[in-house]
Amino acid sequence: MSSALTFSLCLLLFPYLSFSQDVITCNGVVKSQYSANYPLDYSRINIQLLTSSGAIKETSDCSPTNGYFLIPVYDKGEYVIRIVPPTGWIFNPSEVKLNVDGSTDECSRGEDIVFSFTGFSVTGQVIIIGKEKEGPSGVTVSLLSKPDTPIATNLSIDGGKFLLEGVPPGHYVLKGSHPFWNINKNEVRLEISSDSVVVPVGSIIVEGFDVKGNIESNGEPVRGVRFLLYSETLSGKSLCGESVTESGDCVAVSDASGVFTYHSLPPGKYKLESHYESANSTFLVYPESLSFTVKNDSLLVMPKFEVQGFTIFGRVLSHHKGSGLEGVKVDFGGQLQAITDKDGRYQLLNVSAGSYTIKIEGNSLEFDPVNLDVSPTSPELPDIAPSRYSVCGHVTITRHHRSLKFYTESRNVALVSEPEEIRQVTSLDSKGNFCFMLSPGKYSLKVTVSENEAERGLSILPLALPITVEAAPISGLEFNQYIVSLSGSVSCLVMCRRMNLLIEELRVGEGGKEEKELSAKVTIHGSISSFTVEELLPGNYKISLEDSLQWCWEKEEISLSIPPTPQDNPPVVHFNQTGYLLTMDMSHDADVNIMEGKEVIMSMSVKKGFNYICMDREGQFVIVPVSCHTFEADMYMYMTSVPYPMEIKAVGHKVDVVIHCQTDDPILLDVTHSNGTTSVVSAEKRVNGTNDTIYYFSFYGRPKEWVVLCPTSPNLLFYPKKYNYTIKSDCPESLPPFECSHGFFVIGRIDPPLSGVSITVTTGDNEYNVTTDDEGQYKVGPLSESTKYTVVPYLEEYSFEPFDDDLHSFKAIKKSKLTIKISDHSTQNPLAGVLISVNGEGLRNSTTTSEEGFVAYSDILPGQYYIKPLLREFEFQPPSMVVDLKQGEDLSVNFKAIRVAFSCSGKVLSLNGSPLESVSVELVSQVDNEGHCKNYHDAVLTDKEGHYKFRGLQPKCQYQLSLATNDESMIEKGLPVTRHFTLSEKDIEGESFIAVLKNERVYVTGNVIINNLDLLTYITVGLYSDKYLESQVFSVGTDPIGFFRMPPLPHNNSKPYYVQLDSSLLYSQSYKVFVSNSNVSLTAGRDTHVTFNVTAKSVPLANGNSYRGSFVGIFVALIVIFVLANIDKILVYIRGSGTGGGFRGKRH
């Protein structure tokens, strides 16, 4: 096996080889997606291994080059791996919980633990103007990368302080905002690159807070009341800007909800005064003034202001946007009356809130009553205008279809609006007059015409008359009937024979069938004949000539639709003879040449089937078909004086083949026929295009004949290689063209030149193998250029990288070797079992030193590597190392190991001398006055042999050993109870304990409390080892007073059991049973007493039938039991007396 393959397998098996018998390694990496532009200083980050109780077991730093880390775990158990970055650095996750068991956890499986950097923190304070140490809460602080793209947002808290976490590195704008407060200085630019940022005080300053108040009348909001604001120190303009009175007072006006607002008031004392008086209304407001104080928040002024009275106004107009109507009488709820002035205005005094009806009277105008609610929020009444005006007109009808009866006074005029929604309908009087009363607006009038009338040509114009009703009546509207005159001509080549021109009306009859009715008949003769038909009604007509089938006409018939509305040009029709009719019945599509004598006078394409050709003169003609077919005759004769259909039939078909090629090399086409013969076809022509050369081939074949087409040429590739084709009974569809090109060659080189490099070129299922020559070059081909190829070079002890500008050429990199040696500083002897972590571009590996104290890596890529040795109780000089490994270099590095801590080990035995597994042993250190011995607390579990071991203990410190004896421990006490020792600079062994176990048997007892002790005989209690109550351990009954006791169970803190009460009473029809807790769960770690509360109530039977039904059920059950017990005898009897006997008789 090659060294490169060996190295690859080592990397593959690394997760399973990265721990020894005594240590499991937890590997991981600290990552940042922003490292390309903002690299993290990984040297400032530590990784801690903590016990589940929070004690620190190990601490490790990160590789300064790429953030890789490694933590050794010497004992299995529950741990937490936590990242400890500088203050304000945020990572996700911040810690990872693990249960290191040697097989299923991330560390044991060799999986990376990844801490992803999410960003830094930004802190600061929002202050109030003039108060640099005070700030408000509730200000939104946002960090924006673009004007409308917030990265992080938070609210300021008490004192104005704020915190933004998880901010990626970059350039930002920090901005403060509040929906109501004035923040004049509200943003600052920040650059966050390598650490968290504290924003300077004064970057965000709040200059003012919003103050609001309310004004009401009888609980309803009042709009339009002005409030003047006064300050002892500030002017009105400085408080309100441009919202000031002529005298310079700061003013606010109540809105529709009765709220008035001052948007930005700095902290201080203020006074409010209400004021409302205008040309339209006057309000009396209480209180007249109110004082308040602004501190560091929004303020709602209390108490509310109240309106105590108001005046209302209104207008009557000629229309809703018109001038006023003078002298109109206004009745206001039957209590107050007024007359409008010259502007249509009226006024009502001393109005109280309520509901009213306004009625208005005016000459020749109609007004609708107006119902409305009046309150201080609406002191002006709505403008009122007339509701309706008269609209009149006349309808004139002079002619109608002879099949219709007509009565003027029965016709209606409809008032319509889009989409054809009828609003009003009125009838014509005997003189055709009509009138409407309409409200202002836009309308459309239409004279109704029935569907039957419209089909028979009755049209009244305009079809719809748009009108606009404004502020006055409308009269003189006119509607009139529409009739039409038709004119035209008939033109012949020589002389028109006598023929008739028919004008037929078309309409749809019963069942949707088209019906014709002759409207006019005109006789035509001569070379040119003109005609005119008067008084046609609108409708659909067909105009045709009789006895003209053997001639060609521009149009043989003309369809004419006379619309119900006038057009710009009156209807005119013309019939023009164009020639004499020639009929051909074709078996296939083809081109034909029509000759007169030796001259071709017409060429055209004809279709399969009957084709009709118009000859523009009389005479004798020859028809010659030209196409991809061969026909029964080469030419056909035709005379206009003896017209007859000619049949033209094909008997053979042509096949065309096209080849596109990017070369002009000679090409032949092999055609293999279904009878086995092969013909070679040369190109009929070759056309040189802009980018390629096109070759044209053709041959003839019989209908339904099968052929194989295969183009051939040296040095060319064809796509596809061949076609299988069946000739159809027609000219074939266009065959897809063949494509051809010169073969493609994969050409490359190895730099620096290397001979003997294996080159594998793969495409699909094909593989091509060559080796490089003495100059490091290779060539593979010819191949298809359109296919994707994969090129892989290989040579032992080398790695290859493709060039960016030539993916078929490669840079050769000779692999390097790295040896790491560890020796004991005091003895200079090699040190085995040291965990070596190597991290770089070409390698990321952790393994332990051999008995000779070294780790060797062969066939690794050159580059920068981070090396860190780890062994508990040792420090190393140097602690870590970064080496630059050059191409082909064999590098050896050395570390010295210094013993700085020691261990304590022992064994836990039972009273009979057997080892005890999973016993918790605790170690606590004593803190000295000099601070040399820090507080240390740890606990480990004994293994299968009863051994335990504590590592990393500091010399010259005092420690105390003991066995854990809590409620969940199986240990009653240890002998001795504690052990004390002072650690010297060597390991301590043999610190053993004898464990006195708690009672090895536990008991489950209980009581069944029931309202009828006689029913205890029907009750049992079961003990199960699974929650599904399928595996029963014991089942016992109770004594006469309900007490029960299970047989003893072996002591086991983690073993669950389930106690279930059962009784036949639960299925009895005579009792209804209630059990408060029929199922109880417990563990075998201690004695347990359970109680069941049972209530049983007898159920009275309705009548004797119930007993009869019970006896019947018992009787049926006894029969079933009897049958099952004697099933064999019954089956023998059945076979002997039934079908079996018949069978024996038949055999005899």
GUTOR-117700 format. One record per residue (C-alpha): x, y, z. Coordinates in pm, whole numbers, plus 50000, padded with zeros to 5 digits. Layout:
BEGIN
XYZ
...
***
This chain:
BEGIN
500005000050000
501405034249906
502325059750171
499725084450034
496985058350067
498205049850417
498025086350518
494495089450371
493325059350572
494855074550885
492855106350836
489725085750769
490185065351087
491245095451299
487935099051488
488375063451615
492085066251690
492135100551860
491865086852214
493805061352410
492655038552686
492885066752942
491815097652745
489075108552506
489685139952300
487005165852230
487945183351906
486405215351780
486855248251605
485915284651658
484535298451331
483715333151200
481995339450869
483595374250868
487205362250899
488085371050539
487855408650607
487825409650988
489965381251130
489385372051496
492245371151742
491795334651841
494565337752103
492135357852324
489655328652338
489775299752585
487785267352594
486795251952929
485705216853023
483385217553326
481675190753527
477885190153542
478165208053880
480225236353728
483765227053840
486465234653581
488285202753476
490395215153183
491185247853004
492595250452651
493465278552413
492735279652039
495015277051741
495935313251657
495775305551284
492345289551246
490655286551588
491045248751622
491035235251979
491325202052160
490205192852516
491215159552678
488625140452884
490165115353125
486965101953288
483625093553135
480625113153261
478515144153205
480385175853107
479915210552964
482285225252705
482125263252728
483715290352516
485255319052718
485765348852482
486535385252570
483625405552713
480995413752453
481975386952201
478905365652118
479055329352004
476385304051915
476235281352101
477975295052411
478295260152559
477655223852467
476435197052709
477935162352667
477555127952821
480945113052740
480405075252733
483165064252496
480885055252204
477805076552129
478765112552216
480335137951978
483795135052134
483875097052121
482675097351759
485375122551664
482885149451558
483815186251573
482265208951835
481735241951654
481375276051817
480215301651556
480985338351609
477855359751562
479195394151649
480415419751903
478455441252150
477715478552137
476935496752466
476145532952548
473715557652709
470905580352582
470835613252778
468425642552821
469535676952706
471225695452991
471425663753205
474495643453105
474035617353380
470305611653328
468575593753044
465095580852961
464055545052902
462105534452594
464285550552323
464775527052026
468485523551948
469215508251608
472435499151433
472095503051054
474385490850779
472255508650516
469675536750562
466775512050596
468565480050702
468805475951082
471335450051201
470405451651569
467725470351766
467005474352138
465305498152382
467115519452638
466485510053001
466365531253320
469075557653309
469125556252926
471595527152903
471395503852603
473035471652481
473175457152125
474535421652095
475625399651807
476785428251580
478945416451286
482115436251205
481625465150963
480765501950922
477475513251080
475325542451179
473965541051536
470615558651547
468185567051827
464455571551765
461155574551947
457645576651802
456845608551998
459975624352146
462285649251976
465795634551947
467785662451785
471205646051806
470245610751713
473035592951528
476755585251527
478975565851285
480805535151417
483415511151283
483415476851449
486395455851349
488115435251617
486375441651950
483195454152118
482475491752121
481415516452392
479555546152236
480675580252375
478175597552607
476285625252426
475985607052096
472185604452138
470365633552313
466615636852377
465585673752357
461855671652427
458885649652522
455335648852389
452505663152601
448845655652524
445465666252656
441755659652583
438615680652533
435075666152539
431415675652541
429035651452712
431625623952672
432155630852298
435475644652160
435515680752031
437585691551733
439115725551654
439615740352004
442875759752043
445135757452349
447845783052429
451035771552611
453155794252835
456575788152992
458485808753248
461805805153061
461095795852696
459385815652418
456425802752222
458465798851902
461175778652077
458435755452209
456275751951896
458375764151605
456065779151344
452845768551529
452475802251705
449835829951713
450435865151581
451385875251935
453975846951949
452045822952172
452585785252132
449305769752013
447895734351965
444485725051816
442345694951915
441855668851643
438845646951554
439385625651864
439475656552090
443245653152150
445695682152133
449455676152130
452695694952198
455295673152028
458555683652194
458705700552535
461935700652736
461695693153108
460135722453299
456925739153430
454135750453191
450625766053185
447735758852940
444825781752838
441875771152617
440455793752346
437825788852072
435985815751874
435485817951494
433125831051231
431195798551239
430965788651604
431785797551962
432625772852244
432605778052623
435415756352772
436135746853139
438665749553301
440045780553136
443685772653234
445775743653373
449415740053498
451685709453460
455355698053483
457375678153222
460085654853364
461655626253160
458695609452988
455535615652785
452705633352976
448895632752957
447485665253104
444645660253353
441835668453415
440155668453074
438725700752928
434895702452884
432745722052627
429485736052771
427715751452465
427805757252080
426205773051767
425535756151428
425345768551065
424175754950729
423645762650355
421125753850081
422725752349731
421425749349375
423485717249359
426215702049573
428935724549432
426665752749314
425675787049438
423345793449729
419495793949693
417905824649847
414525825050024
414295787650082
412385778150396
414295755150636
412405735450903
414775721851176
413065693651362
409735712051372
411125734751645
413385760151474
412825776351133
415025798350916
415045814750571
418205813550363
419935846050268
421275855149925
424175830549971
421835802750079
423085804350441
421105800250763
422005800151136
420585782451446
421405794551799
421525776952135
421525741951992
421845712252219
423175678452111
420615654651963
418995639551652
417055661851408
415215660851072
415655689950826
412865696450569
413255722350288
410625736550053
411335752749710
409445760249386
409815733149113
412525716049313
412265684849526
414305680649849
414695648750050
414415651650431
417835650850604
418255631450931
421385639151132
422965640151478
424215674151603
427105677551852
429995701551925
432235680451704
430175690651400
429015727151449
428395731651074
425505713850906
426035696650572
425185715750252
421725706450119
420785707049748
417615697949547
417195660649502
415485659049156
414975678548827
412655671748527
414145655848208
411805653847893
412025643847523
410315628547209
410605595347005
409955593646621
409385559846433
408485559846055
408855523245937
408825488246083
409125452145969
406015438645798
405835409546045
405505432946344
402645452446490
403485486646628
401875509046890
403605541346991
402005544747335
403115509647434
406815518047396
409035526147697
412015548547759
414475535648018
416915554848234
420055533348260
423555534748403
426565512248360
426435482948352
422925484648203
421265487448541
417735501448486
416845527848739
413545541448597
411195533048308
408455555248162
406005550547869
405535573247567
402285591547540
400235590147216
402455617047062
405725599747153
406645622847443
408215612347776
409455628348107
411575618248414
412305634248751
416055628848815
418575637849080
421825655248974
424295632548805
425215615448478
422665592448312
421915574947985
418445573347819
417475544547593
414295536947396
413405500647464
413355477847161
412345441547204
414665413447094
412195403846821
412105439746692
415885442646697
416225409946500
413895424646236
415885456446197
414205481446426
416895505846548
416205538746724
419025563946744
420815573046945
420975538447098
421805555047427
421635592247494
423965603847772
422775633447976
424095652548273
421615666148525
423135695648704
421175724048860
418275728448611
415595708348418
416385693748072
413965693047770
413965688147390
415635653847383
415055635547046
415145598246932
414645587746556
414435554746360
417435543546146
416965530245779
419625522845504
420125522745120
422415496244951
424265501444617
426755480444414
427895466044075
428655433043885
431725432343649
432505403443397
435695396343192
433835396242855
430085399542885
427855390843178
425215365943085
421795372043232
421825363343600
420025373343914
421445391944216
419765379244535
419615399644861
418555376545146
418005386145510
419545361745760
418185355446108
418195328046369
414945308646381
413555283446623
416065258546766
418985281446669
418685272846298
419605299746048
416695311845834
416765331645508
414175355745370
414455371945028
414525409545072
415235419744707
416035404344363
417895423544089
418465411543724
422015416443589
423265416043223
425985433043018
429695437743091
429165460643391
425845464743570
425085487443867
422185484244111
420605501944415
418215488344681
416335513544899
415075512945260
416785483045408
416475478345782
419565470845993
420395433946005
422505405945847
422255399145472
423745375045216
424185388744860
424915362744587
424785355844208
422815326844058
424345302343798
428035313443838
429785281543967
432055275343658
433505310243673
435925324843924
434805354944119
436665377444355
433845367944594
431085343344507
428885357444779
429095387045010
427925387745369
426775421945476
425945433245828
424095466145853
424685478246211
421915495546405
423905527946401
425035549846107
428555544845970
430935569445804
430405553045460
427085538245329
427135500645244
428405492244891
429045457444735
430955447244415
431145413444227
434165409643991
434845379243767
438525368743793
438725338743554
437775302243475
437895273543730
440575245543704
440155215643949
443055191744043
442825160844270
446355156344419
447615124844597
450345145244775
451415180944829
453435193944534
454395224044321
452865226943970
453815246943660
450915256443430
452035261843070
450345276942765
452275263942466
455905263942579
455555293042817
455065288243193
452285312543281
451715301843643
453635283343921
452125274444256
452005250044547
449025226744576
447855204844864
446785168844887
443155165544779
441095188944561
442695221744459
440875249344273
442815272744044
441405302643861
442655307243502
442525343543395
441795334743025
440165308742803
442275282342625
444225249142644
446885244342920
449535218643025
450045210643400
453545198143505
453965186343873
457305194544040
458105180344392
460005154844597
457795127744438
457705110044103
454225108043940
452315085043701
452745110643418
455205138643362
452465163243239
448665166443218
446385184542955
443435207743049
440935228742835
438675255942987
435935247242737
435745211442874
436285214943249
436825182543448
438735173243771
442265160243696
443745132243916
447545135043976
449065105344172
452665100744312
454485066844299
457925075044458
459485097644728
462745116444773
464835116645096
467115146645176
470035144645420
472025174545553
475395174045734
476825204345915
480585203245961
483235227046086
485615214945814
485585210245435
486925174345437
485275150545183
482205131945322
480255102345177
476845089145284
476315051345304
472625041545249
471765005745347
468344995045212
465944969845365
466814944445093
470454944345215
471974964944935
474144994945015
474635025344799
477205052744845
475865087444788
478045117544717
477075152444819
474895170144561
476285203444671
478415218944943
477785253745078
480415272345276
478725291845556
480095317845798
480945292646069
480625258645901
480195239145575
476825223745485
476705191445279
473485181545093
472645145544996
469495130244843
468145096644716
464755081244620
463035052444789
459845032744788
457045040745036
457525023645377
461055011945285
463545009345579
467055024045536
470165030545752
472055063245691
475705064845798
478085093745705
481805085245677
485045105645668
488555101245811
489535122846115
485945134646174
483385126746444
479685125346351
476755131246583
474835108946578
476875081346423
473895068946214
470125072046156
467605043546119
464765056845902
461575043445743
460495061745426
456905073545462
454175076445202
454935112845157
457845136745143
459615129445475
459705153645761
463015171745793
465565147245930
467695162046211
470995171546047
474175152746116
476845173246295
480535166846249
483755181446373
487415173346414
488175151246716
489065168747044
492375161047224
492995165747597
496535180147619
498275189947940
501525190948135
502955186748485
504975216048627
507745211148720
508095183748455
507635148448592
507665116648387
505625086048473
502665105048623
499505084448568
496815105148389
493215092148396
490665109448168
487065099548248
483895107448055
480675089548142
481395052248137
484615056147933
488065058748087
491385066447911
494795061448080
498215075347975
501435085448149
503475117248110
506635117347898
510095129548000
508945165747963
505895159948183
503435162847893
500525140447786
497875138347512
494565118947505
492235117347200
490565121746963
487445127147181
484155144947161
484635181747243
481085186247378
481515159847650
482755169447999
486005152748098
487575146648436
491365145948447
493075130448754
496895128248786
498565104649036
502125098249150
503145084849489
504515111249735
503065139749527
499965161349538
498625179249229
496715212149190
495215223548856
496205257248712
493445283648709
493965291248338
494495254948227
492495228348411
494255200548217
497695210848346
498805206448706
501275219648956
503195191149127
503745194849501
506085170549673
504705160750013
506665166750335
507365148750665
506905161251022
508175144451341
507185156751690
509265144851989
508355148152359
510835142652641
510595145453020
512325177353136
513715161653452
514895128053311
515385136952943
513665103852865
511035100852589
507505105752723
504755082752594
501005089152598
501215126852529
498285138552318
499605157952016
497205180951827
498355191351478
496245215751280
496935230750938
495815232750575
496845197450489
496245180150823
494065181751133
494905153051363
495215143451730
497145112751844
499365101752133
503085096952138
504475061852111
506645044052370
509595061452205
507965095352277
507295107751923
504615111451655
505565111051287
503515123550989
504595114050638
503165125150306
501615157650428
501255189450227
503615218550286
502165248150472
501725263350819
500835239851110
499845246551471
501215220151715
500035216752075
500925188552321
498505179052601
498925156652902
497185161853230
499525170953518
502145183353270
503105216853120
505145219252802
507935241552682
507035257052451
503235254152522
502555253452147
504345259251822
503575272051469
505855257651199
506135265550827
506685232250652
508325235950312
507785213750011
509605180550045
511025190450386
511655164650661
511175185550979
511585174451343
510425195651643
510965189852018
508915197352331
509915194352697
507315181252945
507365194753303
505375176853575
503255203053762
500475182053920
499915147154055
497225121054112
495555101754390
494105066854334
492565038954535
489895012354548
486405007454701
485524972654836
482464957655001
482554941055345
483204907355180
486174921654987
484584922954640
485114954754429
482164978854397
481354995954063
479765030754016
480465042354373
480895080254391
484175091254556
484515128154647
487715149054686
487775183654852
490845205954894
491635228055193
492295264855097
495485278655252
496045314455367
498605321955098
496175313454817
498485286654679
495865259354713
492635269254548
489215255554631
488895221954454
485905198554456
485485168554229
483795134654221
484525103054019
482865068753987
484655035954045
485155012553749
484334975253731
487384966953946
486414992754208
489275016354113
489075054354117
491605081354031
491825119454076
494195138553850
495605173553839
496205177254215
498575204654333
501575195454549
501875208654906
498045210654936
495795192555183
492915171155050
490035151555203
488635119255052
485185104455128
482465082554981
479205099254871
476385088255108
473365108554987
469805095254956
470365081354610
473655064354697
473715027254776
476415033755041
475375036255403
478855048155509
482525044055423
485315029655640
487065051655719
484535079755684
487225103455549
490885102255454
493195132655478
496535136955308
499025163655203
500265158654848
504005158854783
505565159254439
504595123554359
501415103254297
499525088154591
498205052854554
496305028354775
493835052854935
491125025854966
487705024455137
485444996855264
481815005655185
478974995955414
475964991555184
472475001555266
469844974155315
470114953355003
466424945255010
463544969954982
459864963955056
456654976454896
453654977855132
450274994655112
446644998455215
443424995055020
440805017955177
437315006755067
433795015355184
432824977955210
435464954755366
433554924155242
434624932954886
438394930454964
438314893754860
437754905654498
440824928454500
444464920254411
447584942554380
450204935654110
453844947254079
455164952053723
458624959653586
457384979653281
455035009153243
452864990052994
451984965053274
452984935053064
455794919953282
454294911153624
456754904753907
454334897354197
450594896754263
449184896454622
445874900254797
445064920155110
444344910255468
440794915355611
441454952155681
443084960055342
446854958255420
449204941355171
452954934755146
455024924954841
457964900654859
461314919254897
462994935054591
466764938354528
468064973454603
468544994054282
468255032054269
467625033053894
465195003853858
461555015553809
458504995353915
454745000653879
452034990154131
448584983353980
445294976654167
442974951853994
439564937354081
436834916753919
434434943154056
435654966453775
433904943653522
430824934953731
427314946453639
426364946054007
428804972954123
430045006354000
433685010554120
435705042854154
439515041154216
441315073854292
444805061854183
444845027254033
448525029253916
451585040954119
455225042953994
458285038654223
461965028654226
463705000854417
466015025154594
464045025754922
461025010755101
457735024154965
454215024755109
451235031554874
447545037354942
444575030154710
441145046054775
438265025154636
434535032854638
432115005054529
428395012254485
425864984554415
423744988454099
420004978054142
418634954953868
415674967953664
413584935353664
413854897853666
414854896353301
418314906953403
418694875253614
417304854753329
419824870553095
422654862653339
421554825853368
421364823052989
424884836752961
426184811653218
424434783153036
425964793052700
429394795952860
429084760553006
428184746652663
431224763252504
433504748852776
432044714052721
432584716152343
436194727352378
436954699652631
435554672152401
436474686652061
438314655151940
435394631652012
432924655651852
435024658051531
435264619751507
431514617151546
430904643651277
433204626351028
431564592751094
428014604551045
428484631650780
430534636150467
433164611750579
430704582550579
429554591650230
433154591150115
433774555850252
430614543450087
431744557049756
435094539649782
433454506149848
***
